[in-house]
Structure formats: structure tokens, C-alpha cells
Amino acid sequence: MAAIASVSWSPAARAADIPVVGDSTVEVHGFVSPGFIWTTDNNYLAKSKKGSFEFTEVGLNFTAPLTEKLHAGVQLFAHQLGPVGNYTPKADWFYLDYRFDDYFGIRAGRVKIPFGLYNDTSDIDVARVPVLLPQSIYPASNRDFLLAQTGAEIYGRVDLRAAGAFEYRIFTGTIFLDVANQSTLNTQVSSIDVPYVAGQRMIWETPVEGLRVAGSMEALRLDASFALSQPAGPPKSVDVRVPATLWVGSAEYQHKRLLLSAEYSRWFVRIDSSDLTVLPQANDVSERAYGMASYRIKDWFQPGAYYSLYYPDIHHRDGRQEVQHDVAGTLRFDINRHWLVKLEGHFMSGTAGLTTTLNDNTSLSQLEKNWGVFLVKTTAYF
């Protein structure tokens, strides 16, 4: 990782091409992305009220054309986001990709999940303006669940001539989760399994230049066993089964240096519990939406802003714990071709996106209703 950093910060750094068999080369890219987060009141993503540097990512990826139609790739990744990550290196994604033609191809491995417009690029800080994508639809704390699945997908792009173009991706597989990363001070997870995940994303590139609309859906089931601490007596063991269905409708318009996007989503989650006294059964439907804009004023300067809305349960909208309004503004500075800096501020109203474990087990209804988040992030890449 130190070697990646030293190369990335060099003004002459660029992607490395390593020759392999025949005329093929392995293309190597890397990034180091440290950050800082501070909140005015509630702890958010990390122990942030006093400021936290536990907001860092580092990665190294390799891609290679093995034949004209067969490609392979892998990314090694480590990160720290508050209690998540602990800089444990892992294969973030990897794949074998065989494209028969533009209209049909197949990938297998640990493949990125094409959910919404930006989930499959959410690990690429340089690809966007905001430090945090709208958290109503792209929650950073759920990265292990949402970024990639182990299985296969088919994909393609069909030219519709005067009607634009149509792009599709259909996937199925599972998600492997590290049990150790799911435990908290009050909950000790002993097993966790995702028997299936499946979904699709369809994008229509409309005849209006720069305008595309999309629809995505994902269905999965999570089975887990855990022990929950009790105020008195030994911990109670509970088995849960959580089937979920997520969908999102998306629209994006790009014209020269202007980018506008908006998405609306609902997540349907059912909780079946073996012990209703510890964890009652639930059928929750959450509502999520945002509108976002950015404009590249100069090649080195690009401001952006968005408004994001999150209701954890559409049937309960009263109370600070039942909503999160997020108004965010970002300033992105591209210092050179391999280094950028971002400054970002959020005004938050509501506590629905917070966790009690990061806030000394204080009830969400007792946390500060209106609060602020400030972030600084710098990324060096090659």
C-alpha cells in the first residue's frame, strides 16, 4: 500500500501496462483516498463528533484482455469507515468476461451489482463530485451488501437507431459476508448467509442527447443467527430470516459541463424471527429519493449539490427518528491528473440514518434533530 501511495503522489504517475502472453498487457490502476469526517452533534458513520480520520480507502486493480473477446480483472481493496473495514485487505471484485458481441456478453466471479445509476461506480471516488453519494440510496455503511455479488450476469447494449439505445444487465448469485464485521457491542453474530441475490438494471439511452432513464431491481434473502445482550440474564439466541426486494427508478441528463440526476426508490424488507420477544416480526417499506446537480466551471473546479430524503417506514413519518433530510454541497478541486481534493458540507434534519451503537446506545428519538456533517477527502490515483 505504501508503494501505491508513493507512485500515486508522483506528478509523473500513470497506469502501468505489464506485458503478458502475446500482444496482451495487464493494465494496473491504484488509488489512495484518505478522508476526515466531523459532525456538530450526532456520531455519523464513525465516532465523528470530535472528528475522525477513520474514513480511508485504498485499492489496486488489474485488468487484462486474455483474447479478443475474453477479459479478466481483479481489485484488491482495504478501507476503514468507523467500525467497518479495519483495513483488512480483500478481493473487492474479480471477474472473467466473455463478450460475444455488443448485444450479448457474460461475466462470472465477484461482479459489481448494477443498482441505480451509480452503485457499480461507487468505489471510484474520481468518477463523481460528492464525497458521499446520496445516502438514502447508496448507504456507505452497507457497502459489503450492496457493491458486488458472487455469481454471474449477462449484459449487452442494443442500438435502437432513431430510438436511441438499450442497455441491460441481469445477474444472480450470492453475497459472502464476514461474520466478524457484523457484530456490535450488544449483538454477537454467530452465522450469516445470503442464499440468493438476483436482479437487473435496464437503461434506455433516449433520442434526446445526454438523457438516459433506468429501472433497477434486486431481490435477496439474508439468514442469520446471533446472541443479543440483555439488561439482566444471559444473552438470548435468535435466528432471523430477512427477505428483501429493492427497486429504483433513475434519470440522468448531461449537457456539456452540466450533470443532473434524480432517483426514487422503495425497499421492501420482511423480518421473520425465532424469538418475537427479542425481535418482533416486521414488514417495512422504506422510501428513498434524491435530486443532484453538478457543473464543471473549470477543468480544475467542479461544484455540486444534492437533496436526499429517507423514510425508513412509509407508514410512520412523524418524529425525528422516522426521517432524514440531507442537503449537501461539494467543492471538487482537481489539482492535477492524478490528485484531487473535495470539501463537503451537509445540513441534516432527522436521525433516521444514524445508528444507536455509534451514539452510546442513545435512542434515535433522543438524538439531536438538526445537525451538520463536514468532510474533507483527497484521492491520489494512477
N, C-alpha and C positions, 0 to 999 in steps of 0.2 A: 504493500500500500504506500510506503514511503517512496518507492521508486515511481509509482504512478504520480504521486504528488510532485516530485521533482521534475518529471517530464512535463506535466500539465502546466506548471507555472513558468516554464521556459517560453520566451516570446517566439521561438522558432519551432515550438512543438506542433506536431501534426500526426494524423493517423499513420500507424505503421503498417506496411504491407510486407508480409513474410512469404517468400516463395515456397510453394509446396510442389506436388507432383505436376508435371507438365507446365502449362501456362497459368495454372491457378495460383492464387495468392490468398493468404489469410489476412483479412483486414482487422486491425486491432484498434479499439477505441477505449478510452477511460475517462473517468471524472472523479473529482473530489469536491464535495459540496458541504462545507460546514455552515452552521447557522446558529442564531441566537433568538430565543423567544422570551418575551416579558409580558405579563398581564397585570392590569391595575388592581384586580381583586381576586377572582377565582383562578385556581390552577387549571390549565388547559393544555392537554397533550403531554405535559411534563409538569414538574414542580416549578411553575413559571412565575409565581408572584414575586420572587426575589430575582428573577432572571435565570435562564437555564441555557447551557450550551449543549444539552442532550437533544440535539436536532441536526444530525450529521449523516450524510450518505457517502459511500464510496463504491465505485464499481469498475469492472474491467470486462469488456466483451470482445468476442472473436466471431467473425462470420467468414464463410468461405464458400465459393461455388465449386462443388465437387465434380459436377458435369455441367453441361449447358442448362439442364433442367433441374438438377438436384443441388440444393444448398443446405448448409448446416450452420448453426450458430449456438452460442452459449454466453451467458453473462454471470460472472461471479460478483457477489454483492454483499455488503455489510452496512449496517446502519444502527443508529440509536435515536429513538424517539421516546423520550421519557422512560417508562418501564419496559418498552418494547425494543427488541433488537439485540442490545448488549454487544454490538459489533461482532456477532457470530457470523463468520463467512458462510455463504451457501450458494448453490446454483440457483440464481434468481429465475432464469428461464433458459431453456435449451430446446432445440428442435431439429428435425430433418424435414425439408420442404421440397416436394416434387411438384412442379407446375407443368401440367400437360399443355396448357395454352392459357391465354389471358382469361378465358371464361371458366377455367376449372383447374384447381390445384388442391393438394392435400398436405397437411402438416401433422406431425406427431412428436410428442415429447411433453415438456412443460411449456405450454403455449399461453401467451397472453390472452386474457378474456376481453373480447370486443364488446364492452358495455358502455353505452353512451358514446359521445364524441371523443373523449379524452382518456378513458381508463387505460387503453393499451399504450398510451404515451405518458402516463402519469409518473413513471420513474425517470423521465428525461426532463430535468429542470430547464435546460436550454430551449426546449420546444414550446415554452409558454411564457406568458408575462407574470402571472401571480406566483407568489411563493407557495401558497396553499390554494389548490383548486377549490371551487365551492364545496364546502364540507357536507352540505346536505346530500350530495350525490356521490362525491368522491372522498369519503372519510379516510384521512391518513392513518388513523389508528386501526383500521380494518384492512390494511394493505395485504396482509397474509391471506385473507379470504378473497380479496377482490382482484388482485393483479393477474394471477395466472392459474391454470388448471392443468393437471397431468392427464393427458389423453390425446385426442386427435380433433382435427377440424378440416372441413372442406371450405374452399373460398373461391372467389372469382369476380371478374368485372366484365360486364356485357355492355358493349357500345349500342346505344339506342338511337344513334344518329340524331335526328332533329329533336328527339325527346330527351337528349342528354345521355346519361349512362347509369347503370345499376350495379352496385357492389354488394356482395353478400359474404357472410361468414357464419357457418353453422358448426357448433362444437359439442363434444361430450367427453366426460372423463370423471375425475375425482380431484380432491384437494387434500394434500398431506399437510397436517398441522403439527407443530412441535408442542407437545403437552406442557412442557416446562414454561413456555411463553404465555400460556393461557391462565395459569394460576395467579391468584392475588393473595393478599394478607388474610382474607376471610374465606377464600374458596380454594381448595386443593383439587385440581383436576387430575383424575387417575387415568382416564382414557378419552379420546376424542376421535371421531371418524366421520368422513363425508362419503356415504355410499355412492352418491352420484351428484354430478352437476352437468347441466346441459343448457344450451341456449343458442341465440342467434342475434346478428345485427344486420339490418338491411339499410343501405344508404342509396338515396336517389340523388344523383348529381343533375339538377334541373337544367332546362334550357337557359335559365337566367344565369349569366356568367357569375360565378362566385357563390351561388346559392346551392346549398345541399340540405336535405332533410333526411332524418333517420329514425328508425324504430329498433329498440333492443329489448330482449327478454332473457332472463336467466332463472332457472329453477334448480334448487339443490335441497339436500337434506343433511342435517348435522345430528349425529348421535354422540352423547357424552355422558360420562359418569364422574361425579365429583362429591367431595365432602364439604359441607357448609358449616362453619363455626357457629356455635350457639352461645348466647349470653350465659347460660348455665347448662352444664352437662357436656357430654362428648359431642363431637361433630356428627351431623346427620348425613348419611349417604343418599344420593339422589341420582336417578337415571333420567335423562331427558331425550326427547326426540323432537327436532325442530325442522319441519319442512318450511321452505320459503320460496316465494316467487317474486321476482323483481322485474319491473319494466320501466322504460324511459322513452319519451319522445323528444327528438332533438331537431334543432335548426341552426344553421350557421351561414353567415353571409360575409364574404371577404371582397373588398373593393380597394385595390391599390394598397394603401397603408392602413386601412381601417378593417377591423375584425369585430363582428358582432355575433353573439351566440346566446341561445336560450335553451333550457331543458326543463321538462316536467316529468316527475317520476312518482310511482307508488310502489311500496314494498309490502307484501303480504307475508306475515310470519305467524306461524302457529306453534305454541309450546305445549307438548304433552309431557307431563311429569309423573314420576312414580310415587311422589310424596306431595300431595296437594297442600299439606300444612306448611311445607317449606317453600315450595314453588308452585303457586296455583297455575292451572291451565289458562292459556290466553290465546286470543286471536287478535293480533294487532295489525292495523293498516296504517303505515306512515306515509306522509305526503312531503314531497321534496321538490324544490324548484329553484331556479336562479336565472338572472339575466346578466350578461357580461359584455364589456366593450374594451377595446384597446386601440391605440393609434400610434404608429411609429413616426414621431415628429422628425427625428434624425436617425441616421443609421446606428448611432450610439445611444439613443434615448427613446424609450417607449413607455409611456404611462398607461395604466389600465385601471378598471374599476368593475365591481360587480355587487349585486344584491342577491343574497341567498336566503331561502326560507325553509324551515324544517319543523314539521309537526310529527312527533313520534306516534301519535294516535289521533286519527282524524275525528274520532268520536269524543275526544277530550281536548279542548282547545283553550281552556281557561287556566290561568296560573302560569307563573314564570317557568315552571318545570315542564310545561307542555308545549313550549315553542322556543325557537331560536331564530331571531332576525340577525343577519350578518351583513353589514355594509363595509366593503373593503376597498382600499385604494393602494395601488402599487406603482413604484417608480423603478424601471429597469434600466440599468446602465451597462452597455456592452463596452468594456474597457478596451478590449482588442478581440481578435478572432478566437481566442482561447480562454477568455476570462470575463465574467460578468458579475455584477453586484445588484442586489434587489433590496429595496426598502419597502415595507408594507405595514399598513395600519388597519385595524378592524374596530368598528363600533358594534358591540354585541348587546342585544336585548333579549333576555331569556336565558335559561340554563339547560335546555333540553340536550345540547350537545356535550355536556360535561359528564364526568364520572365521579361517583362518591368516593371511590378508592383513592383518587388523587387529591381529594379535598377532605381528608381526615374523617371519612365516613359521614360527613355532614349531608343531610337530606338536600336534594336539588331545590326543594321549595324554600330552603333556608339560606341558600347562597345568594350573593349579590345579583340583582336583576339586570342592571346596566353596567357594563364593564368594557374594557378595551384590551386589545391584543396588538403588540408591536413585534415585528420580525425583521431580522437582517439575515440575508443569506448571500453567500458568494460561492460561485461554482467555477472551477478550472477544469477544462476538458480538452481532449485531443482526439 
